[in-house]
Amino acid sequence: MSAVQPGIAGLNHLCLCVHELDVALAFYDRVMPAMGWQPRRSAESRAYVAGNYELYLQQSKQADAGFQRYGIGLQHLACNAPSRAAVDALYALLLDIGADISDAPADYPQYSAGYYAVFFRDPSGIALEFCYTPHMIL
């Protein structure tokens, strides 16, 4: 078994299946750039890129199988914020677009010192978080 070389370990990409791709794209095209992710489009797919990481959206082939936060699979997706102000700015955008906000920005010292986050859902109900942690290096 070979070891992973330093600098290339970690997440490569994540693909989310959504209920209605067009509705999801309208949401993610507003939210992802506000969290530091840039859209990358092609005829076949939509991705959002941040550094070496990619997030893809795909049309679900099971229209009746909605997201269940505590079911098997993805529980929620959290993205790092560069500052508390960035979390607050995203919260303002989420309010502006009428997003489903689970929890407004707040401190969560039970997670780590200085942890500050907003929790929300995409149009398919997928749980998302934008969090600032002072000790994280972005």
N, C-alpha and C positions, 0 to 999 in steps of 0.2 A: 504494500500500500504506500503510495507516495504522499508526501506532505504538501499542503497548499503553501505556495510561496507567499511571504509577507507582501502586503500591498494589494493582493488580488483576492483575498478571502472576503466573504460577506455576501450580502444579497446582490443578485444580478438584476432580476426583474420580478414583477408581480403582475398578475393578470386578474382583473375583476370582471366577472360576468354580471351584467346589469339587466334590469327588466326591459327598459326601453332605451336603446342606444342613443337615439337623437336627443331625448330628454336629458340623459346622463351627460352627453357631450356639452350641451348648453350649460349645465351646472359646472362640470369640471373645467371647461374653458374659462370660466370666471374665477373659480376657486384655486385651481392648481398654480397659476402664475402668481397669485397673491401669497402662496406658500413657497415660492421659489422654484417651482417646476415649470419648464418650458414645453409647449406642445410640439410634437413631431408628428406630422401627418403623412399618410400614404393612401393609395387607393384602397388598400386592404385593411388598414388598421389605424388606430389612434393611440399614440403613446405620449406620456409626459416624462420628461427627462430632468434629473437633478444630479449633476456630477456623473458618477458611473451607474446610477440607478435608473431604472425605467419602470413606469406603471402603465400597463395596457388596459384598455377597456374593450369588452367584447359583448356582443348581444347574447343573452342567455338563450339556450335552446329549450328551457323548461319554464314556460311563462307562469306556471302555477307554483313554482318553488321559490318563495320569497326568502329574503335574508332573515336568519334567526341568530341574533347576537350570541346566545349561549348554546347554539346547536354545534354540531361538529363542523369544523372549518374555521374560517376567519372570524375572530371575536371582534376586533376592531383594528383599524390601521392608524398609526400615529406618525406624524411628521414633525421633525425638529423645527423650532422657530428660532431665529437669531436673537430675539429680544421679547420682552413683555409687550413692548409697543407693537410688534408684529402680530402677536396674538390678539391684541385689542383691535388692530386694523382689520384683521381677518373677521373678527366678530362683527365689526361695523358693516363689512361687505356682506356677511351672511344675513344680517338683519335687512340690509338693502334689497337682497334678492329673495327674501322670504324663505330662507332655508329653515329646515327643521333643526333647531338648536336643542340639544339634550341638556347641556349645562353651560351657562355663561362663563366667561373667564373668571378663574378663581385660583387661589393658592391651594396646593395639594402637598403639604409637608410630609404626609404619610408615604408619599412616593420617593421624594428626596428633598433635600434642602433647596429652597428657592423654586421648586417645581410650580409652573403656572401654565394653565391650559384651558382651551375651549373644546367642548365635545359637541358633535353635530352629526347629522345623517345626510347621505346623498338621496336623490329622488327614488332610488331602489330600496332605501332603508339601511344601507350599509353604514355602519358606525365608523366615524372618523374623529381624529383628535389632532390638534395643533398645539404643541407643547414647547415651553421654554424651560431649560434646565441650565442654570449658570455655569456648571462645571463641564458641559458638553462643548467639544471643539467642533465647529462647523466648517 
